[in-house]
């Protein structure tokens, strides 16, 4: 699963739904255009890491084991 972003309006607290960064940017810009036309878009961005967990940790462990095996094999 990819990382998700949610944008929060700095004027009224409106939040976009979780989605890609570009989807959130478009949604908050549209919100400001409709609800706060004289205000430059602002607020904050929330970030949620994808559900794949630690992603690289499993690959790093496998790579480490492979290196140890190669070192042991080269000794014989």
N, CA, C, O and CB atoms as a CASP TS submission, in Angstrom:
PFRMAT TS
TARGET T0000
AUTHOR 0000-0000-0000
METHOD Language model
MODEL 1
PARENT N/A
ATOM      1  N   UNK     1       0.845  -1.179   0.000  1.00  0.00           N
ATOM      2  CA  UNK     1       0.000   0.000   0.000  1.00  0.00           C
ATOM      3  C   UNK     1       0.892   1.244   0.000  1.00  0.00           C
ATOM      4  O   UNK     1       1.918   1.265   0.679  1.00  0.00           O
ATOM      5  CB  UNK     1      -0.962  -0.003   1.225  1.00  0.00           C
ATOM      6  N   UNK     2       0.526   2.242  -0.726  1.00  0.00           N
ATOM      7  CA  UNK     2       1.304   3.465  -0.833  1.00  0.00           C
ATOM      8  C   UNK     2       1.052   4.372   0.368  1.00  0.00           C
ATOM      9  O   UNK     2       0.083   4.209   1.109  1.00  0.00           O
ATOM     10  CB  UNK     2       0.969   4.198  -2.132  1.00  0.00           C
ATOM     11  N   UNK     3       1.958   5.331   0.531  1.00  0.00           N
ATOM     12  CA  UNK     3       1.778   6.311   1.590  1.00  0.00           C
ATOM     13  C   UNK     3       0.557   7.163   1.284  1.00  0.00           C
ATOM     14  O   UNK     3       0.193   7.343   0.122  1.00  0.00           O
ATOM     15  CB  UNK     3       3.036   7.193   1.747  1.00  0.00           C
ATOM     16  N   UNK     4      -0.084   7.693   2.343  1.00  0.00           N
ATOM     17  CA  UNK     4      -1.282   8.498   2.173  1.00  0.00           C
ATOM     18  C   UNK     4      -1.083   9.877   2.788  1.00  0.00           C
ATOM     19  O   UNK     4      -0.299  10.056   3.720  1.00  0.00           O
ATOM     20  CB  UNK     4      -2.497   7.801   2.799  1.00  0.00           C
ATOM     21  N   UNK     5      -1.799  10.824   2.253  1.00  0.00           N
ATOM     22  CA  UNK     5      -1.737  12.207   2.714  1.00  0.00           C
ATOM     23  C   UNK     5      -3.159  12.702   2.952  1.00  0.00           C
ATOM     24  O   UNK     5      -4.096  12.307   2.259  1.00  0.00           O
ATOM     25  CB  UNK     5      -0.992  13.114   1.683  1.00  0.00           C
ATOM     26  N   UNK     6      -3.299  13.580   3.952  1.00  0.00           N
ATOM     27  CA  UNK     6      -4.582  14.244   4.196  1.00  0.00           C
ATOM     28  C   UNK     6      -4.264  15.696   4.526  1.00  0.00           C
ATOM     29  O   UNK     6      -3.416  15.982   5.372  1.00  0.00           O
ATOM     30  CB  UNK     6      -5.404  13.544   5.364  1.00  0.00           C
ATOM     31  N   UNK     7      -4.944  16.593   3.859  1.00  0.00           N
ATOM     32  CA  UNK     7      -4.707  18.025   4.041  1.00  0.00           C
ATOM     33  C   UNK     7      -5.790  18.607   4.934  1.00  0.00           C
ATOM     34  O   UNK     7      -6.958  18.231   4.840  1.00  0.00           O
ATOM     35  CB  UNK     7      -4.670  18.762   2.679  1.00  0.00           C
ATOM     36  N   UNK     8      -5.385  19.538   5.808  1.00  0.00           N
ATOM     37  CA  UNK     8      -6.322  20.171   6.726  1.00  0.00           C
ATOM     38  C   UNK     8      -6.313  21.680   6.480  1.00  0.00           C
ATOM     39  O   UNK     8      -5.253  22.304   6.446  1.00  0.00           O
ATOM     40  CB  UNK     8      -5.961  19.845   8.207  1.00  0.00           C
ATOM     41  N   UNK     9      -7.487  22.251   6.312  1.00  0.00           N
ATOM     42  CA  UNK     9      -7.641  23.678   6.068  1.00  0.00           C
ATOM     43  C   UNK     9      -7.193  24.462   7.303  1.00  0.00           C
ATOM     44  O   UNK     9      -7.515  24.094   8.432  1.00  0.00           O
ATOM     45  CB  UNK     9      -9.108  24.017   5.705  1.00  0.00           C
ATOM     46  N   UNK    10      -6.453  25.535   7.078  1.00  0.00           N
ATOM     47  CA  UNK    10      -6.003  26.385   8.172  1.00  0.00           C
ATOM     48  C   UNK    10      -7.052  27.393   8.611  1.00  0.00           C
ATOM     49  O   UNK    10      -6.873  28.074   9.621  1.00  0.00           O
ATOM     50  CB  UNK    10      -4.756  27.107   7.771  1.00  0.00           C
ATOM     51  N   UNK    11      -8.127  27.493   7.873  1.00  0.00           N
ATOM     52  CA  UNK    11      -9.168  28.474   8.197  1.00  0.00           C
ATOM     53  C   UNK    11     -10.330  27.870   8.975  1.00  0.00           C
ATOM     54  O   UNK    11     -10.815  28.460   9.940  1.00  0.00           O
ATOM     55  CB  UNK    11      -9.689  29.104   6.929  1.00  0.00           C
ATOM     56  N   UNK    12     -10.773  26.690   8.550  1.00  0.00           N
ATOM     57  CA  UNK    12     -11.991  26.130   9.156  1.00  0.00           C
ATOM     58  C   UNK    12     -11.826  24.695   9.665  1.00  0.00           C
ATOM     59  O   UNK    12     -12.771  24.129  10.214  1.00  0.00           O
ATOM     60  CB  UNK    12     -13.112  26.169   8.154  1.00  0.00           C
ATOM     61  N   UNK    13     -10.657  24.106   9.494  1.00  0.00           N
ATOM     62  CA  UNK    13     -10.437  22.753   9.982  1.00  0.00           C
ATOM     63  C   UNK    13     -10.926  21.653   9.060  1.00  0.00           C
ATOM     64  O   UNK    13     -10.849  20.479   9.422  1.00  0.00           O
ATOM     65  CB  UNK    13     -11.088  22.601  11.285  1.00  0.00           C
ATOM     66  N   UNK    14     -11.427  21.993   7.880  1.00  0.00           N
ATOM     67  CA  UNK    14     -11.864  20.986   6.909  1.00  0.00           C
ATOM     68  C   UNK    14     -10.706  20.056   6.603  1.00  0.00           C
ATOM     69  O   UNK    14      -9.564  20.499   6.483  1.00  0.00           O
ATOM     70  CB  UNK    14     -12.391  21.650   5.606  1.00  0.00           C
ATOM     71  N   UNK    15     -10.998  18.756   6.476  1.00  0.00           N
ATOM     72  CA  UNK    15      -9.974  17.767   6.131  1.00  0.00           C
ATOM     73  C   UNK    15     -10.337  17.074   4.837  1.00  0.00           C
ATOM     74  O   UNK    15     -11.501  16.762   4.586  1.00  0.00           O
ATOM     75  CB  UNK    15      -9.804  16.734   7.258  1.00  0.00           C
ATOM     76  N   UNK    16      -9.318  16.835   4.011  1.00  0.00           N
ATOM     77  CA  UNK    16      -9.541  16.035   2.804  1.00  0.00           C
ATOM     78  C   UNK    16      -9.512  14.569   3.220  1.00  0.00           C
ATOM     79  O   UNK    16      -9.093  14.244   4.332  1.00  0.00           O
ATOM     80  CB  UNK    16      -8.460  16.340   1.689  1.00  0.00           C
ATOM     81  N   UNK    17      -9.948  13.700   2.342  1.00  0.00           N
ATOM     82  CA  UNK    17      -9.856  12.270   2.626  1.00  0.00           C
ATOM     83  C   UNK    17      -8.419  11.820   2.391  1.00  0.00           C
ATOM     84  O   UNK    17      -7.649  12.512   1.725  1.00  0.00           O
ATOM     85  CB  UNK    17     -10.851  11.452   1.741  1.00  0.00           C
ATOM     86  N   UNK    18      -8.057  10.658   2.938  1.00  0.00           N
ATOM     87  CA  UNK    18      -6.721  10.115   2.726  1.00  0.00           C
ATOM     88  C   UNK    18      -6.568   9.729   1.261  1.00  0.00           C
ATOM     89  O   UNK    18      -7.491   9.174   0.664  1.00  0.00           O
ATOM     90  CB  UNK    18      -6.460   8.894   3.651  1.00  0.00           C
ATOM     91  N   UNK    19      -5.418  10.018   0.686  1.00  0.00           N
ATOM     92  CA  UNK    19      -5.162   9.664  -0.702  1.00  0.00           C
ATOM     93  C   UNK    19      -3.742  10.029  -1.079  1.00  0.00           C
ATOM     94  O   UNK    19      -2.893  10.249  -0.216  1.00  0.00           O
ATOM     95  CB  UNK    19      -6.157  10.357  -1.633  1.00  0.00           C
ATOM     96  N   UNK    20      -3.495  10.091  -2.367  1.00  0.00           N
ATOM     97  CA  UNK    20      -2.150  10.452  -2.826  1.00  0.00           C
ATOM     98  C   UNK    20      -1.896  11.929  -2.538  1.00  0.00           C
ATOM     99  O   UNK    20      -2.825  12.691  -2.271  1.00  0.00           O
ATOM    100  CB  UNK    20      -1.979  10.151  -4.346  1.00  0.00           C
ATOM    101  N   UNK    21      -0.650  12.310  -2.596  1.00  0.00           N
ATOM    102  CA  UNK    21      -0.280  13.697  -2.330  1.00  0.00           C
ATOM    103  C   UNK    21      -0.948  14.644  -3.324  1.00  0.00           C
ATOM    104  O   UNK    21      -1.460  15.695  -2.939  1.00  0.00           O
ATOM    105  CB  UNK    21       1.242  13.862  -2.386  1.00  0.00           C
ATOM    106  N   UNK    22      -0.942  14.268  -4.604  1.00  0.00           N
ATOM    107  CA  UNK    22      -1.530  15.142  -5.625  1.00  0.00           C
ATOM    108  C   UNK    22      -3.046  15.246  -5.472  1.00  0.00           C
ATOM    109  O   UNK    22      -3.618  16.312  -5.697  1.00  0.00           O
ATOM    110  CB  UNK    22      -1.183  14.629  -7.024  1.00  0.00           C
ATOM    111  N   UNK    23      -3.706  14.141  -5.088  1.00  0.00           N
ATOM    112  CA  UNK    23      -5.156  14.190  -4.864  1.00  0.00           C
ATOM    113  C   UNK    23      -5.488  15.149  -3.723  1.00  0.00           C
ATOM    114  O   UNK    23      -6.427  15.940  -3.816  1.00  0.00           O
ATOM    115  CB  UNK    23      -5.707  12.778  -4.552  1.00  0.00           C
ATOM    116  N   UNK    24      -4.708  15.068  -2.652  1.00  0.00           N
ATOM    117  CA  UNK    24      -4.929  15.950  -1.501  1.00  0.00           C
ATOM    118  C   UNK    24      -4.710  17.401  -1.835  1.00  0.00           C
ATOM    119  O   UNK    24      -5.478  18.265  -1.411  1.00  0.00           O
ATOM    120  CB  UNK    24      -4.029  15.563  -0.367  1.00  0.00           C
ATOM    121  N   UNK    25      -3.656  17.680  -2.600  1.00  0.00           N
ATOM    122  CA  UNK    25      -3.373  19.059  -3.000  1.00  0.00           C
ATOM    123  C   UNK    25      -4.525  19.627  -3.819  1.00  0.00           C
ATOM    124  O   UNK    25      -4.960  20.756  -3.589  1.00  0.00           O
ATOM    125  CB  UNK    25      -2.065  19.132  -3.805  1.00  0.00           C
ATOM    126  N   UNK    26      -5.014  18.848  -4.767  1.00  0.00           N
ATOM    127  CA  UNK    26      -6.131  19.312  -5.600  1.00  0.00           C
ATOM    128  C   UNK    26      -7.377  19.542  -4.758  1.00  0.00           C
ATOM    129  O   UNK    26      -8.083  20.534  -4.945  1.00  0.00           O
ATOM    130  CB  UNK    26      -6.431  18.298  -6.714  1.00  0.00           C
ATOM    131  N   UNK    27      -7.649  18.620  -3.825  1.00  0.00           N
ATOM    132  CA  UNK    27      -8.856  18.737  -2.997  1.00  0.00           C
ATOM    133  C   UNK    27      -8.797  19.966  -2.101  1.00  0.00           C
ATOM    134  O   UNK    27      -9.799  20.668  -1.964  1.00  0.00           O
ATOM    135  CB  UNK    27      -9.040  17.481  -2.143  1.00  0.00           C
ATOM    136  N   UNK    28      -7.646  20.243  -1.486  1.00  0.00           N
ATOM    137  CA  UNK    28      -7.578  21.401  -0.585  1.00  0.00           C
ATOM    138  C   UNK    28      -7.596  22.709  -1.380  1.00  0.00           C
ATOM    139  O   UNK    28      -8.153  23.707  -0.925  1.00  0.00           O
ATOM    140  CB  UNK    28      -6.306  21.329   0.292  1.00  0.00           C
ATOM    141  N   UNK    29      -6.985  22.701  -2.566  1.00  0.00           N
ATOM    142  CA  UNK    29      -7.051  23.903  -3.412  1.00  0.00           C
ATOM    143  C   UNK    29      -8.491  24.185  -3.831  1.00  0.00           C
ATOM    144  O   UNK    29      -8.920  25.339  -3.838  1.00  0.00           O
ATOM    145  CB  UNK    29      -6.156  23.741  -4.665  1.00  0.00           C
ATOM    146  N   UNK    30      -9.234  23.146  -4.177  1.00  0.00           N
ATOM    147  CA  UNK    30     -10.645  23.304  -4.540  1.00  0.00           C
ATOM    148  C   UNK    30     -11.450  23.806  -3.340  1.00  0.00           C
ATOM    149  O   UNK    30     -12.319  24.665  -3.494  1.00  0.00           O
ATOM    150  CB  UNK    30     -11.229  21.965  -5.058  1.00  0.00           C
ATOM    151  N   UNK    31     -11.172  23.283  -2.160  1.00  0.00           N
ATOM    152  CA  UNK    31     -11.864  23.736  -0.952  1.00  0.00           C
ATOM    153  C   UNK    31     -11.626  25.226  -0.716  1.00  0.00           C
ATOM    154  O   UNK    31     -12.565  25.979  -0.458  1.00  0.00           O
ATOM    155  CB  UNK    31     -11.399  22.925   0.269  1.00  0.00           C
ATOM    156  N   UNK    32     -10.368  25.639  -0.806  1.00  0.00           N
ATOM    157  CA  UNK    32     -10.051  27.057  -0.604  1.00  0.00           C
ATOM    158  C   UNK    32     -10.722  27.915  -1.677  1.00  0.00           C
ATOM    159  O   UNK    32     -11.221  29.002  -1.384  1.00  0.00           O
ATOM    160  CB  UNK    32      -8.522  27.279  -0.623  1.00  0.00           C
ATOM    161  N   UNK    33     -10.734  27.430  -2.910  1.00  0.00           N
ATOM    162  CA  UNK    33     -11.359  28.202  -3.995  1.00  0.00           C
ATOM    163  C   UNK    33     -12.838  28.430  -3.717  1.00  0.00           C
ATOM    164  O   UNK    33     -13.356  29.524  -3.937  1.00  0.00           O
ATOM    165  CB  UNK    33     -11.185  27.480  -5.344  1.00  0.00           C
ATOM    166  N   UNK    34     -13.523  27.380  -3.227  1.00  0.00           N
ATOM    167  CA  UNK    34     -14.970  27.485  -2.968  1.00  0.00           C
ATOM    168  C   UNK    34     -15.283  28.200  -1.654  1.00  0.00           C
ATOM    169  O   UNK    34     -16.168  29.055  -1.613  1.00  0.00           O
ATOM    170  CB  UNK    34     -15.594  26.097  -2.949  1.00  0.00           C
ATOM    171  N   UNK    35     -14.575  27.862  -0.590  1.00  0.00           N
ATOM    172  CA  UNK    35     -14.943  28.351   0.743  1.00  0.00           C
ATOM    173  C   UNK    35     -14.185  29.592   1.198  1.00  0.00           C
ATOM    174  O   UNK    35     -14.721  30.380   1.978  1.00  0.00           O
ATOM    175  CB  UNK    35     -14.727  27.272   1.737  1.00  0.00           C
ATOM    176  N   UNK    36     -12.963  29.787   0.737  1.00  0.00           N
ATOM    177  CA  UNK    36     -12.116  30.900   1.178  1.00  0.00           C
ATOM    178  C   UNK    36     -11.423  31.531  -0.031  1.00  0.00           C
ATOM    179  O   UNK    36     -10.195  31.510  -0.111  1.00  0.00           O
ATOM    180  CB  UNK    36     -11.065  30.417   2.219  1.00  0.00           C
ATOM    181  N   UNK    37     -12.187  32.090  -0.968  1.00  0.00           N
ATOM    182  CA  UNK    37     -11.607  32.545  -2.236  1.00  0.00           C
ATOM    183  C   UNK    37     -10.551  33.643  -2.104  1.00  0.00           C
ATOM    184  O   UNK    37      -9.691  33.761  -2.977  1.00  0.00           O
ATOM    185  CB  UNK    37     -12.695  33.035  -3.117  1.00  0.00           C
ATOM    186  N   UNK    38     -10.589  34.440  -1.052  1.00  0.00           N
ATOM    187  CA  UNK    38      -9.632  35.541  -0.919  1.00  0.00           C
ATOM    188  C   UNK    38      -8.398  35.142  -0.099  1.00  0.00           C
ATOM    189  O   UNK    38      -7.550  35.986   0.191  1.00  0.00           O
ATOM    190  CB  UNK    38     -10.312  36.744  -0.272  1.00  0.00           C
ATOM    191  N   UNK    39      -8.294  33.877   0.270  1.00  0.00           N
ATOM    192  CA  UNK    39      -7.203  33.418   1.134  1.00  0.00           C
ATOM    193  C   UNK    39      -6.276  32.474   0.358  1.00  0.00           C
ATOM    194  O   UNK    39      -6.728  31.623  -0.408  1.00  0.00           O
ATOM    195  CB  UNK    39      -7.769  32.706   2.395  1.00  0.00           C
ATOM    196  N   UNK    40      -4.974  32.649   0.575  1.00  0.00           N
ATOM    197  CA  UNK    40      -3.989  31.742  -0.027  1.00  0.00           C
ATOM    198  C   UNK    40      -4.083  30.400   0.705  1.00  0.00           C
ATOM    199  O   UNK    40      -4.082  30.380   1.936  1.00  0.00           O
ATOM    200  CB  UNK    40      -2.521  32.339   0.055  1.00  0.00           C
ATOM    201  N   UNK    41      -4.165  29.271  -0.026  1.00  0.00           N
ATOM    202  CA  UNK    41      -4.274  27.967   0.642  1.00  0.00           C
ATOM    203  C   UNK    41      -3.144  27.738   1.647  1.00  0.00           C
ATOM    204  O   UNK    41      -1.975  28.018   1.382  1.00  0.00           O
ATOM    205  CB  UNK    41      -4.273  26.846  -0.395  1.00  0.00           C
ATOM    206  N   UNK    42      -3.533  27.230   2.783  1.00  0.00           N
ATOM    207  CA  UNK    42      -2.573  26.960   3.849  1.00  0.00           C
ATOM    208  C   UNK    42      -3.027  25.754   4.641  1.00  0.00           C
ATOM    209  O   UNK    42      -3.612  24.826   4.083  1.00  0.00           O
ATOM    210  CB  UNK    42      -2.407  28.185   4.772  1.00  0.00           C
ATOM    211  N   UNK    43      -2.767  25.758   5.913  1.00  0.00           N
ATOM    212  CA  UNK    43      -3.158  24.637   6.754  1.00  0.00           C
ATOM    213  C   UNK    43      -1.997  23.700   6.976  1.00  0.00           C
ATOM    214  O   UNK    43      -0.843  24.123   7.031  1.00  0.00           O
ATOM    215  CB  UNK    43      -4.322  23.889   6.140  1.00  0.00           C
ATOM    216  N   UNK    44      -2.308  22.420   7.103  1.00  0.00           N
ATOM    217  CA  UNK    44      -1.254  21.444   7.352  1.00  0.00           C
ATOM    218  C   UNK    44      -1.516  20.152   6.601  1.00  0.00           C
ATOM    219  O   UNK    44      -2.620  19.906   6.116  1.00  0.00           O
ATOM    220  CB  UNK    44      -1.129  21.166   8.841  1.00  0.00           C
ATOM    221  N   UNK    45      -0.479  19.331   6.515  1.00  0.00           N
ATOM    222  CA  UNK    45      -0.561  18.044   5.830  1.00  0.00           C
ATOM    223  C   UNK    45      -0.283  16.943   6.847  1.00  0.00           C
ATOM    224  O   UNK    45       0.671  17.030   7.621  1.00  0.00           O
ATOM    225  CB  UNK    45       0.444  17.971   4.628  1.00  0.00           C
ATOM    226  N   UNK    46      -1.120  15.910   6.842  1.00  0.00           N
ATOM    227  CA  UNK    46      -0.879  14.731   7.657  1.00  0.00           C
ATOM    228  C   UNK    46      -0.353  13.641   6.727  1.00  0.00           C
ATOM    229  O   UNK    46      -0.774  13.529   5.575  1.00  0.00           O
ATOM    230  CB  UNK    46      -2.184  14.271   8.416  1.00  0.00           C
ATOM    231  N   UNK    47       0.556  12.856   7.241  1.00  0.00           N
ATOM    232  CA  UNK    47       1.215  11.821   6.446  1.00  0.00           C
ATOM    233  C   UNK    47       1.018  10.486   7.148  1.00  0.00           C
ATOM    234  O   UNK    47       1.200  10.382   8.361  1.00  0.00           O
ATOM    235  CB  UNK    47       2.737  12.134   6.247  1.00  0.00           C
ATOM    236  N   UNK    48       0.646   9.465   6.382  1.00  0.00           N
ATOM    237  CA  UNK    48       0.462   8.126   6.941  1.00  0.00           C
ATOM    238  C   UNK    48       1.234   7.146   6.078  1.00  0.00           C
ATOM    239  O   UNK    48       0.988   7.033   4.877  1.00  0.00           O
ATOM    240  CB  UNK    48      -1.054   7.736   7.017  1.00  0.00           C
ATOM    241  N   UNK    49       2.167   6.441   6.695  1.00  0.00           N
ATOM    242  CA  UNK    49       2.984   5.475   5.972  1.00  0.00           C
ATOM    243  C   UNK    49       2.122   4.307   5.529  1.00  0.00           C
ATOM    244  O   UNK    49       1.193   3.916   6.235  1.00  0.00           O
ATOM    245  CB  UNK    49       4.157   4.984   6.843  1.00  0.00           C
ATOM    246  N   UNK    50       2.425   3.747   4.362  1.00  0.00           N
ATOM    247  CA  UNK    50       1.676   2.605   3.841  1.00  0.00           C
ATOM    248  C   UNK    50       1.715   1.424   4.788  1.00  0.00           C
ATOM    249  O   UNK    50       2.586   1.356   5.656  1.00  0.00           O
ATOM    250  CB  UNK    50       2.218   2.192   2.492  1.00  0.00           C
ATOM    251  N   UNK    51       0.793   0.501   4.637  1.00  0.00           N
ATOM    252  CA  UNK    51       0.668  -0.612   5.572  1.00  0.00           C
ATOM    253  C   UNK    51       1.669  -1.725   5.316  1.00  0.00           C
ATOM    254  O   UNK    51       1.561  -2.793   5.918  1.00  0.00           O
ATOM    255  CB  UNK    51      -0.715  -1.169   5.510  1.00  0.00           C
ATOM    256  N   UNK    52       2.631  -1.506   4.449  1.00  0.00           N
ATOM    257  CA  UNK    52       3.622  -2.543   4.181  1.00  0.00           C
ATOM    258  C   UNK    52       4.605  -2.694   5.335  1.00  0.00           C
ATOM    259  O   UNK    52       5.512  -3.525   5.278  1.00  0.00           O
ATOM    260  CB  UNK    52       4.375  -2.231   2.897  1.00  0.00           C
ATOM    261  N   UNK    53       4.429  -1.898   6.372  1.00  0.00           N
ATOM    262  CA  UNK    53       5.270  -2.016   7.559  1.00  0.00           C
ATOM    263  C   UNK    53       6.665  -1.473   7.320  1.00  0.00           C
ATOM    264  O   UNK    53       6.835  -0.437   6.678  1.00  0.00           O
ATOM    265  CB  UNK    53       5.353  -3.457   8.000  1.00  0.00           C
ATOM    266  N   UNK    54       7.662  -2.175   7.838  1.00  0.00           N
ATOM    267  CA  UNK    54       9.033  -1.709   7.774  1.00  0.00           C
ATOM    268  C   UNK    54       9.702  -1.992   6.453  1.00  0.00           C
ATOM    269  O   UNK    54      10.917  -1.822   6.353  1.00  0.00           O
ATOM    270  CB  UNK    54       9.819  -2.322   8.859  1.00  0.00           C
ATOM    271  N   UNK    55       8.994  -2.405   5.453  1.00  0.00           N
ATOM    272  CA  UNK    55       9.465  -2.604   4.092  1.00  0.00           C
ATOM    273  C   UNK    55      10.885  -3.082   3.924  1.00  0.00           C
ATOM    274  O   UNK    55      11.097  -4.243   3.574  1.00  0.00           O
ATOM    275  CB  UNK    55       9.323  -1.377   3.375  1.00  0.00           C
ATOM    276  N   UNK    56      11.869  -2.232   4.161  1.00  0.00           N
ATOM    277  CA  UNK    56      13.254  -2.566   3.911  1.00  0.00           C
ATOM    278  C   UNK    56      13.886  -3.481   4.945  1.00  0.00           C
ATOM    279  O   UNK    56      14.935  -4.065   4.673  1.00  0.00           O
ATOM    280  CB  UNK    56      14.033  -1.334   3.826  1.00  0.00           C
ATOM    281  N   UNK    57      13.288  -3.629   6.120  1.00  0.00           N
ATOM    282  CA  UNK    57      13.892  -4.430   7.182  1.00  0.00           C
ATOM    283  C   UNK    57      14.029  -5.895   6.762  1.00  0.00           C
ATOM    284  O   UNK    57      15.066  -6.507   7.018  1.00  0.00           O
ATOM    285  CB  UNK    57      13.057  -4.326   8.465  1.00  0.00           C
ATOM    286  N   UNK    58      13.026  -6.456   6.134  1.00  0.00           N
ATOM    287  CA  UNK    58      13.090  -7.846   5.690  1.00  0.00           C
ATOM    288  C   UNK    58      14.157  -8.056   4.633  1.00  0.00           C
ATOM    289  O   UNK    58      14.865  -9.063   4.658  1.00  0.00           O
ATOM    290  CB  UNK    58      11.748  -8.287   5.153  1.00  0.00           C
ATOM    291  N   UNK    59      14.280  -7.125   3.710  1.00  0.00           N
ATOM    292  CA  UNK    59      15.306  -7.223   2.657  1.00  0.00           C
ATOM    293  C   UNK    59      16.694  -7.093   3.259  1.00  0.00           C
ATOM    294  O   UNK    59      17.622  -7.788   2.845  1.00  0.00           O
ATOM    295  CB  UNK    59      15.094  -6.136   1.576  1.00  0.00           C
ATOM    296  N   UNK    60      16.841  -6.208   4.234  1.00  0.00           N
ATOM    297  CA  UNK    60      18.133  -6.016   4.873  1.00  0.00           C
ATOM    298  C   UNK    60      18.560  -7.281   5.606  1.00  0.00           C
ATOM    299  O   UNK    60      19.727  -7.667   5.543  1.00  0.00           O
ATOM    300  CB  UNK    60      18.082  -4.831   5.839  1.00  0.00           C
ATOM    301  N   UNK    61      17.637  -7.923   6.293  1.00  0.00           N
ATOM    302  CA  UNK    61      17.940  -9.175   6.991  1.00  0.00           C
ATOM    303  C   UNK    61      18.346 -10.263   5.991  1.00  0.00           C
ATOM    304  O   UNK    61      19.336 -10.961   6.211  1.00  0.00           O
ATOM    305  CB  UNK    61      16.719  -9.639   7.825  1.00  0.00           C
ATOM    306  N   UNK    62      17.606 -10.411   4.915  1.00  0.00           N
ATOM    307  CA  UNK    62      17.923 -11.412   3.894  1.00  0.00           C
ATOM    308  C   UNK    62      19.292 -11.142   3.276  1.00  0.00           C
ATOM    309  O   UNK    62      20.062 -12.073   3.041  1.00  0.00           O
ATOM    310  CB  UNK    62      16.842 -11.425   2.799  1.00  0.00           C
ATOM    311  N   UNK    63      19.593  -9.885   3.015  1.00  0.00           N
ATOM    312  CA  UNK    63      20.892  -9.522   2.452  1.00  0.00           C
ATOM    313  C   UNK    63      22.011  -9.854   3.428  1.00  0.00           C
ATOM    314  O   UNK    63      23.056 -10.359   3.018  1.00  0.00           O
ATOM    315  CB  UNK    63      20.927  -8.031   2.093  1.00  0.00           C
ATOM    316  N   UNK    64      21.810  -9.582   4.696  1.00  0.00           N
ATOM    317  CA  UNK    64      22.807  -9.905   5.714  1.00  0.00           C
ATOM    318  C   UNK    64      23.081 -11.397   5.790  1.00  0.00           C
ATOM    319  O   UNK    64      24.234 -11.818   5.869  1.00  0.00           O
ATOM    320  CB  UNK    64      22.354  -9.400   7.067  1.00  0.00           C
ATOM    321  N   UNK    65      22.019 -12.198   5.766  1.00  0.00           N
ATOM    322  CA  UNK    65      22.177 -13.658   5.799  1.00  0.00           C
ATOM    323  C   UNK    65      22.926 -14.135   4.561  1.00  0.00           C
ATOM    324  O   UNK    65      23.796 -15.000   4.659  1.00  0.00           O
ATOM    325  CB  UNK    65      20.800 -14.359   5.894  1.00  0.00           C
ATOM    326  N   UNK    66      22.600 -13.584   3.404  1.00  0.00           N
ATOM    327  CA  UNK    66      23.278 -13.954   2.161  1.00  0.00           C
ATOM    328  C   UNK    66      24.767 -13.638   2.236  1.00  0.00           C
ATOM    329  O   UNK    66      25.588 -14.441   1.791  1.00  0.00           O
ATOM    330  CB  UNK    66      22.644 -13.227   0.970  1.00  0.00           C
ATOM    331  N   UNK    67      25.126 -12.493   2.785  1.00  0.00           N
ATOM    332  CA  UNK    67      26.536 -12.111   2.910  1.00  0.00           C
ATOM    333  C   UNK    67      27.266 -13.096   3.822  1.00  0.00           C
ATOM    334  O   UNK    67      28.379 -13.520   3.512  1.00  0.00           O
ATOM    335  CB  UNK    67      26.668 -10.665   3.460  1.00  0.00           C
ATOM    336  N   UNK    68      26.649 -13.458   4.937  1.00  0.00           N
ATOM    337  CA  UNK    68      27.273 -14.420   5.852  1.00  0.00           C
ATOM    338  C   UNK    68      27.478 -15.763   5.155  1.00  0.00           C
ATOM    339  O   UNK    68      28.540 -16.372   5.280  1.00  0.00           O
ATOM    340  CB  UNK    68      26.408 -14.604   7.124  1.00  0.00           C
ATOM    341  N   UNK    69      26.483 -16.216   4.434  1.00  0.00           N
ATOM    342  CA  UNK    69      26.604 -17.488   3.697  1.00  0.00           C
ATOM    343  C   UNK    69      27.731 -17.414   2.669  1.00  0.00           C
ATOM    344  O   UNK    69      28.511 -18.358   2.538  1.00  0.00           O
ATOM    345  CB  UNK    69      25.269 -17.838   2.994  1.00  0.00           C
ATOM    346  N   UNK    70      27.823 -16.300   1.938  1.00  0.00           N
ATOM    347  CA  UNK    70      28.892 -16.140   0.953  1.00  0.00           C
ATOM    348  C   UNK    70      30.272 -16.121   1.613  1.00  0.00           C
ATOM    349  O   UNK    70      31.220 -16.678   1.061  1.00  0.00           O
ATOM    350  CB  UNK    70      28.681 -14.858   0.153  1.00  0.00           C
ATOM    351  N   UNK    71      30.400 -15.495   2.775  1.00  0.00           N
ATOM    352  CA  UNK    71      31.675 -15.465   3.485  1.00  0.00           C
ATOM    353  C   UNK    71      32.057 -16.871   3.922  1.00  0.00           C
ATOM    354  O   UNK    71      33.205 -17.285   3.761  1.00  0.00           O
ATOM    355  CB  UNK    71      31.604 -14.522   4.702  1.00  0.00           C
ATOM    356  N   UNK    72      31.097 -17.606   4.475  1.00  0.00           N
ATOM    357  CA  UNK    72      31.365 -18.983   4.918  1.00  0.00           C
ATOM    358  C   UNK    72      31.734 -19.854   3.715  1.00  0.00           C
ATOM    359  O   UNK    72      32.660 -20.660   3.806  1.00  0.00           O
ATOM    360  CB  UNK    72      30.128 -19.578   5.660  1.00  0.00           C
ATOM    361  N   UNK    73      31.044 -19.710   2.617  1.00  0.00           N
ATOM    362  CA  UNK    73      31.312 -20.517   1.414  1.00  0.00           C
ATOM    363  C   UNK    73      32.682 -20.206   0.826  1.00  0.00           C
ATOM    364  O   UNK    73      33.349 -21.098   0.303  1.00  0.00           O
ATOM    365  CB  UNK    73      30.230 -20.274   0.357  1.00  0.00           C
ATOM    366  N   UNK    74      33.102 -18.963   0.906  1.00  0.00           N
ATOM    367  CA  UNK    74      34.391 -18.609   0.321  1.00  0.00           C
ATOM    368  C   UNK    74      35.559 -19.128   1.165  1.00  0.00           C
ATOM    369  O   UNK    74      36.682 -19.192   0.664  1.00  0.00           O
ATOM    370  CB  UNK    74      34.495 -17.095   0.162  1.00  0.00           C
ATOM    371  N   UNK    75      35.336 -19.488   2.390  1.00  0.00           N
ATOM    372  CA  UNK    75      36.371 -19.989   3.282  1.00  0.00           C
ATOM    373  C   UNK    75      36.692 -21.461   3.005  1.00  0.00           C
ATOM    374  O   UNK    75      37.725 -21.960   3.452  1.00  0.00           O
ATOM    375  CB  UNK    75      35.940 -19.811   4.733  1.00  0.00           C
ATOM    376  N   UNK    76      35.837 -22.144   2.289  1.00  0.00           N
ATOM    377  CA  UNK    76      36.016 -23.588   2.097  1.00  0.00           C
ATOM    378  C   UNK    76      36.579 -23.890   0.746  1.00  0.00           C
ATOM    379  O   UNK    76      36.795 -25.055   0.413  1.00  0.00           O
ATOM    380  CB  UNK    76      34.710 -24.324   2.276  1.00  0.00           C
TER
END
